[in-house]
Amino acid sequence: MSERLFTRNFVLVCVASLGQHISFQLLLATMPLYVLQMGGRETEVGLLMGIVAAAALAVRPASGWAVEMLGRKKTMLVGPAAFATASAAYAFAGSIPVLLALRTLHGLGIGTFNTGAPTLVSDQAPISRRGEALGYFGTSQTLTQALGPAIGLFIMEAWGFRWLFGISAGMALTSLALCFLLEDYHVPGPSRRLAWNMFVSVKVLKPLILVLGMSFATGSILSFVPLYGRSEGASNPGFFFTIYALVMLLSRPVSGILSDRVGRMAVAGPGMVFISAGMGLLAFSGQWWSLALSAAILGVGLGAAMPALMALMIDLVGPAERGGAMSTFGIGLDVGIGIGSVVQGMVAEAYGFGAAFGLTAVLTLLAVAAYWAAKRGHA
């Protein structure tokens, strides 16, 4: 295989991912406001946000099967098609139950696209540059996390929700058009039997421990840093996420390249330590400077761990099991973020945010210890 990375197909899938994720991020900060405008309550806001993750988690195993049996491209196409349909229909939703159904459709789109796209990238990237490829691919999601919510709020305030939903749908349709242009060289054989490893892969259960630890911390960051910042007197804790996303945007490609050269765990391991250090700093200080520093540390840690662990999972399986490996990776993210948010919410309510962040710091290191214990035990 040629060592060239930036092929037409690679650029197309990265830009398609950018369109898919900006479509979603435009609605991330604005959807709760839309629910309240419709007369919904805070509990319904939580339900509408949570059902997206639940739907994505539910469809992950089926997406792993579809990636192997139907192809990477066909599975990816479901994502932007679902996004475009849901985004356009939000403007005409007349009740909370209708919104719930549309948010479920949005979650299905996340589960399918985010399984098919990295599998296609892994297929077509040179083996010696796989980590680099996944690092660059992941920057599209990081970039939209940094810019999407703010742009969405601007559009909503300037032109209203209908324009917001229309633009979101348009970005998804752009992604869909780009996906149609992709070439998928994976052709499933007609005689392949249904196998468990098409849904999830038992070969990647050890690194899954690290994914769970990483995503547990991610759940804490997304759910409680804004509340923590406000409680400590930071008038606009949004600066935390700007620093966090920009540092991660810079660190992901570099970390991917390093993981190709020095090994996956040589990058993922220190990344997990950085995550623990960032959460520990949050636990002991809520000053603006410590929030900024912890954001940078967490950006480095997650930027290092994410592409390295994704590449490690792909390394551990054969070409016919890559869909199952990426499905397993996604399941780990969804479960870790979901459980992390719930557990840390309970701890924060009982003992304060510092205790919740401190617990996360400890559990992140325990995940590293558990991974090495499982690896040594197998040896």
C-alpha positions in Angstrom: 0.0 0.0 0.0 1.2 3.5 -0.8 2.4 5.6 2.1 0.4 8.6 0.9 -2.2 9.7 3.4 -3.9 12.8 2.0 -5.8 11.1 -0.8 -9.0 12.3 -2.4 -11.0 9.8 -0.3 -9.3 10.8 3.0 -10.0 14.5 2.4 -13.6 13.7 1.5 -14.3 11.7 4.6 -12.7 14.3 6.8 -14.8 17.1 5.2 -17.9 15.0 5.4 -17.2 14.4 9.1 -16.8 18.2 9.5 -20.2 18.8 8.0 -21.9 16.0 10.0 -20.5 17.3 13.3 -21.1 21.0 12.7 -24.7 20.1 11.9 -25.0 18.5 15.4 -23.0 21.0 17.3 -25.1 23.9 16.0 -28.0 22.5 18.0 -26.1 21.4 21.1 -26.4 24.6 23.1 -29.7 25.8 21.4 -31.9 22.7 21.8 -32.5 23.1 25.5 -33.6 26.7 24.8 -36.0 25.4 22.1 -37.5 22.9 24.5 -38.1 25.6 27.1 -39.6 27.9 24.5 -42.1 25.0 23.6 -43.1 24.9 27.3 -40.9 22.0 28.4 -39.4 21.7 31.8 -35.8 21.1 32.9 -36.4 17.4 33.3 -37.6 17.2 29.7 -34.5 19.0 28.6 -32.4 16.4 30.3 -34.4 13.6 28.7 -34.1 15.0 25.3 -30.4 15.4 25.6 -29.9 12.0 27.1 -32.0 10.1 24.5 -29.5 11.0 21.8 -26.7 9.1 23.7 -29.1 6.2 24.4 -30.0 5.9 20.8 -26.4 6.1 19.6 -25.5 3.4 22.2 -28.4 1.1 21.1 -27.4 1.3 17.4 -23.7 0.8 17.8 -23.7 -3.0 17.7 -26.0 -3.1 14.6 -23.7 -0.5 13.0 -20.7 -2.7 13.6 -22.6 -5.5 11.7 -23.7 -3.1 8.9 -20.1 -1.9 8.4 -19.0 -5.4 7.7 -22.0 -6.8 5.8 -23.2 -3.7 3.9 -20.1 -1.7 3.7 -18.5 1.3 5.3 -20.0 3.9 2.9 -23.6 2.6 3.1 -23.5 2.6 6.8 -22.1 6.2 6.9 -24.8 7.4 4.6 -27.4 6.7 7.2 -25.8 9.3 9.5 -26.2 12.6 7.5 -29.5 11.4 6.1 -30.9 11.0 9.6 -29.3 14.3 10.7 -30.8 16.2 7.8 -34.3 14.7 8.3 -34.3 15.4 12.1 -32.9 18.9 11.8 -35.4 20.0 9.2 -38.3 18.4 11.1 -37.5 20.2 14.4 -39.0 23.4 13.1 -42.3 21.7 12.7 -42.4 19.6 15.9 -45.4 20.6 17.9 -44.8 18.6 21.1 -42.2 17.2 23.3 -43.0 13.6 22.3 -42.3 14.5 18.6 -39.0 16.1 19.7 -38.1 12.9 21.5 -38.7 10.8 18.4 -36.6 13.2 16.3 -33.8 13.3 18.9 -33.8 9.5 18.8 -33.3 9.7 15.0 -30.4 12.1 15.6 -28.8 9.5 18.0 -29.2 6.8 15.3 -27.3 9.0 12.9 -24.4 9.5 15.4 -24.1 5.7 16.0 -24.0 4.8 12.3 -21.7 7.5 11.0 -19.2 7.4 13.9 -18.8 3.7 13.4 -18.5 3.7 9.6 -16.3 6.7 9.1 -13.3 5.8 11.3 -13.5 2.2 10.0 -13.2 3.5 6.4 -10.3 5.8 7.4 -8.6 2.8 9.1 -9.0 0.7 6.0 -7.5 3.1 3.6 -4.7 4.7 5.7 -1.2 3.3 5.4 -0.6 1.0 8.4 2.5 3.0 9.4 0.4 6.2 9.4 -2.9 4.8 10.9 -2.6 6.8 14.2 -1.8 10.0 12.2 -4.8 9.4 10.0 -7.2 9.0 12.9 -5.7 12.0 14.6 -6.3 14.2 11.6 -9.8 12.7 11.2 -10.7 13.5 14.8 -9.8 17.2 14.4 -13.1 17.7 12.5 -15.1 16.8 15.6 -12.8 18.8 17.9 -13.1 21.9 15.7 -16.8 21.8 15.6 -16.9 21.4 19.4 -14.9 24.6 19.7 -17.0 26.6 17.2 -20.4 25.0 16.7 -22.3 25.9 19.9 -21.3 29.6 19.7 -22.2 29.8 16.0 -25.5 28.0 16.8 -26.4 30.5 19.5 -25.5 33.4 17.2 -27.7 32.1 14.4 -30.6 31.5 16.8 -30.4 35.0 18.3 -29.9 36.7 14.9 -32.5 34.8 12.7 -34.4 32.4 15.0 -34.8 28.7 15.3 -36.2 28.0 11.8 -33.1 29.4 10.2 -30.9 27.5 12.7 -32.6 24.2 11.9 -32.4 24.9 8.1 -28.7 25.6 8.3 -28.1 22.5 10.4 -30.0 20.4 7.8 -28.1 22.0 5.0 -24.7 21.1 6.6 -26.0 17.5 7.0 -27.0 17.4 3.3 -23.6 18.7 2.3 -22.1 15.8 4.3 -24.4 13.4 2.7 -23.4 14.6 -0.8 -19.7 14.2 0.0 -20.4 10.6 1.4 -21.9 9.7 -2.0 -18.5 10.6 -3.6 -16.5 8.3 -1.4 -15.0 5.1 -2.7 -15.4 2.0 -0.4 -13.0 -0.8 -1.2 -14.4 -3.1 1.4 -16.6 -5.7 -0.4 -18.2 -8.3 1.9 -18.1 -11.8 0.6 -21.5 -13.3 -0.1 -20.8 -16.4 2.0 -19.9 -14.6 5.2 -21.8 -15.9 8.2 -23.2 -13.7 11.0 -20.6 -13.5 13.7 -20.4 -11.9 17.1 -17.3 -9.9 16.2 -19.3 -8.0 13.6 -21.2 -6.4 16.5 -18.5 -6.0 19.2 -15.0 -7.4 19.4 -13.7 -9.3 22.4 -10.2 -8.7 21.2 -10.3 -5.1 22.3 -11.7 -5.6 25.8 -8.4 -4.6 27.5 -8.1 -1.2 25.8 -11.8 -0.8 26.4 -10.9 -0.3 30.0 -9.0 2.8 29.1 -11.7 4.1 26.8 -14.2 3.8 29.7 -11.8 5.7 32.0 -11.2 8.4 29.4 -14.9 8.8 28.7 -15.8 8.8 32.4 -13.7 12.0 32.6 -15.3 13.4 29.5 -18.7 13.0 31.0 -17.5 15.0 34.0 -16.1 17.8 31.8 -19.2 18.2 29.7 -21.7 18.0 32.5 -20.2 19.8 35.5 -17.4 22.2 34.5 -19.9 24.9 33.5 -21.8 24.6 36.9 -18.5 24.4 38.8 -17.1 27.5 37.1 -20.3 29.5 37.9 -20.3 28.3 41.5 -16.7 29.5 41.9 -17.4 32.9 40.5 -16.3 32.5 36.9 -18.7 34.8 35.0 -18.2 32.9 31.7 -16.8 29.4 32.1 -17.1 29.0 28.3 -13.5 30.0 28.1 -12.6 26.6 29.6 -14.1 24.8 26.6 -12.5 27.1 24.1 -9.0 26.4 25.6 -9.8 22.7 25.9 -11.0 22.3 22.3 -8.2 24.4 20.8 -5.5 22.5 22.7 -7.0 19.2 21.7 -7.3 20.3 18.1 -3.5 20.9 18.1 -2.6 17.8 20.1 -4.6 15.2 18.2 -2.7 15.1 14.9 0.7 15.3 16.7 -0.3 12.5 19.1 -1.5 10.3 16.2 1.9 10.7 14.5 3.7 9.9 17.7 1.6 6.8 18.3 2.8 5.5 14.9 6.4 6.1 15.8 6.8 5.2 19.4 3.7 2.9 20.0 0.1 3.3 21.0 0.4 3.0 24.8 3.5 5.2 24.9 1.1 8.0 23.9 -2.2 6.8 25.4 -0.7 6.0 28.8 0.8 9.5 29.4 -2.5 10.9 27.9 -4.5 9.2 30.7 -2.1 10.6 33.3 -2.6 14.1 31.9 -6.4 13.5 32.1 -6.0 12.5 35.8 -3.8 15.5 36.5 -6.3 17.9 34.8 -9.2 16.5 36.8 -7.1 16.7 40.0 -6.4 20.3 39.5 -10.1 21.0 39.0 -10.8 19.2 42.3 -8.5 21.5 44.4 -9.0 24.9 42.9 -11.8 26.8 41.1 -9.8 30.0 40.3 -9.9 31.2 36.6 -6.2 30.4 36.2 -6.6 26.9 37.4 -9.6 26.4 35.2 -7.6 27.6 32.2 -4.6 25.4 33.1 -6.7 22.3 33.7 -8.5 22.9 30.3 -5.1 22.9 28.6 -3.9 19.8 30.5 -7.1 17.9 29.7 -6.9 19.0 26.1 -3.4 17.5 25.8 -4.5 14.3 27.6 -7.7 13.6 25.6 -6.0 14.7 22.4 -3.3 12.1 23.1 -5.4 9.2 24.4 -8.3 9.4 21.9 -6.5 8.7 18.5 -4.0 6.3 20.1 -6.7 4.1 21.7 -8.7 4.1 18.5 -5.7 3.0 16.5 -4.8 0.4 19.2 -8.2 -1.2 18.8 -7.9 -1.3 15.0 -4.4 -2.8 15.4 -5.7 -5.7 17.5 -8.2 -7.0 15.0 -8.2 -8.1 11.4 -9.7 -6.2 8.5 -13.0 -8.1 8.8 -13.4 -7.1 12.4 -12.7 -3.4 12.2 -16.4 -2.5 12.3 -16.9 -4.4 15.5 -13.8 -2.8 17.0 -15.1 0.7 16.2 -18.5 -0.2 17.5 -16.9 -1.4 20.7 -14.9 1.9 20.9 -18.2 3.9 20.5 -20.0 1.8 23.1 -17.2 2.5 25.6 -17.5 6.2 24.9 -21.3 6.2 25.3 -21.3 4.1 28.5 -18.4 6.0 30.1 -19.9 9.4 29.5 -23.4 8.2 30.6 -22.3 6.5 33.7 -19.8 9.2 34.5 -22.4 11.9 34.4 -24.8 10.1 36.6 -22.3 8.9 39.2 -20.5 12.2 39.4 -23.8 14.1 39.7 -24.7 12.0 42.7 -21.2 12.6 44.3 -21.3 16.3 43.5 -24.8 16.7 45.1 -23.7 14.8 48.2 -20.1 16.0 48.7 -19.4 18.9 46.2 -17.8 19.3 42.8 -14.3 18.9 44.2 -15.1 15.4 45.4 -16.6 14.5 42.0 -13.5 15.7 40.1 -11.2 14.0 42.6 -13.0 10.7 42.1 -12.6 11.0 38.4 -8.9 11.7 38.7 -8.4 8.5 40.8 -10.6 6.4 38.5 -8.7 7.5 35.5 -5.4 6.2 37.0 -7.2 3.0 38.2 -8.2 2.4 34.6 -4.5 2.5 33.6 -3.6 0.1 36.4 -6.5 -2.2 35.5 -5.4 -2.3 31.8 -1.8 -3.2 32.7 -3.0 -5.8 35.2 -5.2 -7.4 32.6 -2.4 -7.4 30.1 0.1 -8.9 32.5 -2.5 -11.5 33.6 -3.0 -12.6 30.0 0.7 -12.9 29.5 
